[in-house]
Structures are given as C-alpha cells and as structure tokens.
Amino acid sequence: MDDLAVLRHFNRIYTQRVGVLEDSFLGMGRPLSVSRLLYEMGLSTPSRWPP
C-alpha cells in the first residue's frame, strides 16, 4: 500500500474503534457532526443581531 492508503486505513480503523461514526457520540444522543457544530457555535462570539 502507498502512504495515502495506509493513512486512510488507519483513519477508518481508529474512527471505528473510538466510535465517532456511531449515531450517538460519547453517549450524547447525537452524531459527531452535530456535536462538533454545537461545540463550534458555543465557541463563537455572540452576534449583535439585530443591531
């Protein structure tokens, strides 16, 4: 396998073992993508809308 194939293989195995691709990331009842979005929204500064 070339280096890229080895890296992709590692990533697939790692994400499966950690469980980040399951429907309930860390038992929170939501997938990783939604958890990440909510996390990023929480880090952002509050908007001043409406002005």
Rosetta blueprint (number, residue, H / E / L):
1 M L
2 D L
3 D H
4 L H
5 A H
6 V H
7 L H
8 R H
9 H H
10 F H
11 N H
12 R H
13 I H
14 Y H
15 T H
16 Q H
17 R H
18 V H
19 G L
20 V L
21 L L
22 E L
23 D L
24 S L
25 F H
26 L H
27 G H
28 M L
29 G L
30 R L
31 P L
32 L H
33 S H
34 V H
35 S H
36 R H
37 L H
38 L H
39 Y H
40 E H
41 M H
42 G H
43 L H
44 S L
45 T L
46 P L
47 S L
48 R L
49 W L
50 P L
51 P L
